[in-house]
Amino acid sequence: MNPHILTLMVLAVLGGSLSYCNEIAKPCDPEKCLPPNCRCSGDNRPPGGLMPKNTPQTILVSFDDDVEKQYMDFYDQLFDGVRNPNNCPAVGTLFVSHNYTNYYLVEDAYSRGYEIADHTVTHQEPTTYWEYANFTVWKNEIRGQREILHRFANLPYDAIKGFRAPFLMFTENMYKVLFEAKFTYDLSWPLNIKFNGESPIGPMYPYTFDYISKQICPTVEEPCPKMSYPGLWEIPNVNIMNSDHSPCASMMDGCNPSGNASVWYEILLRNFHYHYDTNRTPFGMLMHPSYFYHGPAGDHLKAARKFLKYAESLGDVWILTASQVIDWMQDPQSIEKAKSFPPWQCPSRPPPRCSSSTANSCHYTEPRDFYMTTCTECPKRFPSPTDPDGN
């Protein structure tokens, strides 16, 4: 048999895609890497030739894992009454994993403007499961969760644009799947740098994987992508820093969990100004629900709300979803023009198909005791990576 044909057959059996095997990523060529769908990772300037003083500062708030009522109550309290300069409500991005998720709440959150993104089906431990997962495992976990969100939360496929790896354990196989499945962006790669706020360069802006990334690999094993994935965006997961500028954690709940309201307000204020006073890269408030349970009762929520109200008062700060940040990277607008920028306008979405009282409560005993709430009819089996529709 022709060796080339044999190779194609093997790739087909493995569920692979030739499109991501085209080439090893090369150093970025700014003459060829042009907007709106390509940006060099080493370019720390605001896009579109904007000067920092004319660049709207964005804040990206995100929450990970399953969606339950007590968590959504925290998220809604955080954003309550906070508005962007165009008077649209501030919202965030939910990176949703399957187990224990209430899909009625997901559908309701989406209808109110939240972005819903993919965080795999199982989010299982140990972390080595993800580190050594092959292409097929990643494909089932990522595409399976997108299918589950579509079927049980009624989300359009093209609304599920973003992804974050469980435990931030990203790998080459993960990026292969994201590229093949036409995701818009990933927000997994921690940027663990020491930044003192004295340089006007500032942290990294989102960039694409057309060329090799200059972002530092976080582990000795260096599982960082080596292949080219044209048009796939990475939003750097910029670390939170201590007062001495040393990295604290990649997610807020991993940094100073015992801090009270005044401690956390100061942490947020200081880290925000490392962005706002330099090149105005997006500032991430990236967290798990555990952030709200740490420290004195209610203090972390108070600190985060106080900070968002401070940011609102500045007049040139926008609290947006991750996909809205990418929309702006592709079509950058000045502070004044941002107020009429279509992707940043208030979304108009249909309400959920049912209410909390009429939603179906589905109970399963396999693979273990699980409940799943959805406006859709309960599937025969609890959805899984290889059986996302449960039928």
N, C-alpha and C positions, 0 to 999 in steps of 0.2 A: 504493500500500500504506500502511496505517496506520503512521505513524512509530514508534509505541511497539512494534508487532510487529516492525518492521525492526530496532530496537535489540536486542530479545530474540534475534533470529536471529543478529545479529552477535556478540553475547556468547556464544551457544551455539557458533558456529564457532570462536571464539577460545579456547574451553575455560574461559570465565570463570564466575564465580558471582555472582549478584545479591546474595547475602547480605552480601558485604563491601563492596558499593557503596551501602549504605543511607545513610551519613552521614559527614561530616567529624567527627573526634573533637572534643568540646568540653572545656572545663576540668572537672575532676572535681568532682562534687557529692557530698560525703560523706553527705548525707541519702538519696541514691539508690544510691550505690555501697556495697553491703552484702555481708558474707560470706555464704556461703563462696566465691562465684565472682566477686567484684569487690573490688578494693582500689586506692585512689588512690596514684599514684606519689609524691606529696608527703608521704605519711604515714611518717615514720621511726620511729614508736613500735612496740614489739612488738605483734603482733596479739592479739586477744582480751582487751584490757585488762590484759595481764600487765605487771608491773613488771620491769625488766631483771634484778634479782636473782633473780626467780622464773622466768626464761626460760631454757630449755635452749639452750646455744650449739651450733650445728651447724657442721660442717666438710664442705664439698662438694669431694671429690677427683674430678677428671675427666682423661681422656686422649683425645687426638684422633688421627684418621687410621686407617690400615690396622692390622689386628691380625695380628701375627706372633709366633712363639714367643719370640724374644728379648725382645720388648716385654712379653708376658704374664709372662715370668719376672721382670722388674723389678716389674711391678704386684703380683704375688703376694708377692714379697719385701717390698715396702713395707708390705703389710697383715698380714704373717705374725704371728700372736699378738696383734694389736691388737683389743681388744674394746670394745663400747659398754656403757653402764651396765646394760643388761638382759642382758649377757653374750653378745649376738649378735656375730658377726664384723664388723669394719669392712670395707666394700667401697666401690667407686667407680663412676663412670659412664663408659662407653666411647662416645665419639662416633665412629662407624665410617663410613669411606668405603670404596668397593668395591675399587679396584685394589690387588692384592697381599694382600688380606685372606684369612686362613685361617678359613673358616666353621665348621670343626669346633671351633676354639678359641673362637669367638664363642658357639657353642652350649654348650660346656663352661663358659665364664665365666658365662653366664646361669644355668645350672643351679646354680652356686655362689653366686649372689646378686648378681652385678654387674648394673647396669642397662645395657642396650644402647640407644643413641640414634642418631639419623640425622645424617650429616655429608655428604650428597650421594653420588652415584655416582662422579663423575669427580674431584672436587676439583682441577680443572685450573687451570693458569696460562694467561695472566696474570690478575691480580686484576680487570682491567677486564671480563673475561668475565662475572663475577658482578655487577659494578657496573651493566652495561648489559643484563643478561639480562632478557628479557621474561617475562611470566607463564608461557607455555608451557615455556620453558627451565627455569625454577625448578620448575614442576610435574613435569616429567619427571625432574629430578635428585632432588627430594625424595621424591616418591611412588615413583619407580623404586627408590631405595635401600631404602625401607620394604618394597617387594615382594621385593627380593633378600634382605633379612634374613629375611623370612618364609619364602621358598622354600628357601633354602640353609642357614639356621641354625635353621630350625624354630621361629622366634619367633612368638608370637601377635601379630596386628596391633595389638591394644590394649595390648600391652606396650611398643610403640615410641612413646613419648609425647613425647620431647624432640628438639630440633634445635640444631645450632650451624652457622653459616655458615662456609664456607671463608674463611680469612684474615680472619674476623670482618667480611666485606663484606656486611652486611645491607642490604636494600632494601625498599621498599614492596611490590614484587611478591613477595618472599620471604614477608612476613607475610600477604599475601593467600592464598598457597598453604597456609601452616601453618594458617590459620583455616579454609579450605575443607576441608582434610584432617583437621580435628579433632585437631590436635596439642595437647598440654596446655601446653607451655612452650617458650620459646626461651632460649638462653644465649649470645647473640652480642654484645650491645651493650656496648662498653667504657665503664666509668665512670671516666674519667680526671680525678680530683679530687685536690687537695692537702688532706689531712686530718691535722691535728696531734695528734689524740687528746685534746685539752683540752676539746672540746665534748661534752656528754652526748648530743647528738642522734645522732651516729654516721653511718655510711654508709646507703645506701638499702636498704630491704627489697624482696623481690620484689613485683611489682604486676601488675595486668592492664591490657589495652589497651582497656577499655571507653571510657576517656576519654584525652585527649591526655597524653602523657608529659612529665614535667618533667625527665627525664634529658637532660643536655647532649649535643648532636650532636657527634660526634668530628671531622667534617671540614667544610671550608668549603662543600662542595656540599650538605651536610646531607641525606643520603638517609634521614632518620629518618621513621618512619611518621606519616602525617597522618590516616589513616582510623581508624574505631572497629572493634575486633575483640573483641567481648564474650567474656569468659571466657578469653582467651588470655593466659597469664602470661609475664612477662619476669623472668628472674633476672639482676640487674645483674652484669656482669662487672667487679667492682671491681679496679682496678689494684693492682699491687704497688708499694710506695713505698720510696724510699731513706731513709737515716737523717735526711736534712734534710726529709723529708716530700714531696719532689718525686716525681711519678709516674715509675716505672721502666719498667714494661711491663704489658700486659694479661694476658700468660701468663708463667708462671714461667721458662720456658726463654729468654725474651727479656730477662731481667733478670740482670745480673752473671754471664754464663756461665762466667767463669774462677774464680768464688768457690770456696773450699774448704769443708769440712764445717762448720767453726766459723763462717765467714762466712754460710753459708746457714741454719744453725740460728738465728743471730741475726736474719736477715731474716724468717724465718717466725715467730719468736717475737714480734718487734716488730709485724709486720702483723696477726697474730692478736689481739694485745691492743688494737689500734685498734677491734676489734669487741667482744671479750669485756669490756672495761672500760667500754664505753659502752652502746649499745642492743642488742647481741648479734645483729646481722644475721648471716646465714650468711657464713662465711669460706671463700673459694674457693682451693683449691690446684689451679689449672687449668694443664695442661701438655701438651706434646708429648713423645714418647719421647726427643727430643734432650736434654731436661733431664737424663737419666741419663747421657748421654755427655759432657756438658760438665764442665769443671773436672778436678781430680785424680781418678784412677780410683776410682770407687765413692763418692766423697765426697758427691755430691748425694743419693744413695740413703741414705747414713748420716745425713745431716742431716734428711731428710724423715722417716725412721723414728724418729729421736730425738725429733723434734717431735711426731709422732703419739703416741708413748709418754708424752710430757709431757702432751699434751692428755687422754689417757686417765686419767692420774693425778689430774686435777682433779675428776673424779666427776660433772660436769654438762655434759660435752661429748660430742657424738654425731658420729661420722664416717659420713655417710649418702650415698645417691644423690640426684641432683637431684629426681627425682619424689617421694622421701620428704620432701624439704624442702617441696615444694608441698603434699603431703598435710597437713603440719603447719600451713602457712599457712592452709589451708582449715578446719582443726579444731585450733586451737592448744591445747597441753597445757602445764601447769606442769612444773617439773623433776621433781617426784615422780610426777605422773600420766603423764609421758612413758614411764616404764618399762613401763607396760601398754598403751601406745598401739598398736593393732593394726597400722597400716602400718609401725611400726618393729620389729616382731617378726621373728625369723629366717624367711626365706622357705623354703617347701617346694616344690621344683621337680623335675621328672623329670630323670634323668641324660641325657647326650647319647645319640643313637640308635646311635652307633658309638664306636670307640676311635681313638686316633691311628694305630694300625697298620692298622685296617680302613677308615679314611676314604678316599674317592676323591680321587686327585690328578689334576685336570683340566688339560690343557695346551693352550694356544691360541697360534697365530701371528698372528692378526688380532684387533684392530687392530694389536697388536704382541705380543711374546713375553710371555705371562701364564700363571701357574699359579693354580689356585683349588682349595683343599681343602674338601671338604664330605661330610657323611654321605649327602647326596642323590645320585642318579644325575647324572653330568656332563651338562650341557645341550649341545646341538649347537654353539652359538656362545657366545662370551664375553658375559655379560650387559652391557647398556648402558642408558643412560637411556630409550631408546625401545624396547628389547627386554629388559626386566628378567628374563624367564624364560629367555632364550637359545634360544628355540625358534621 
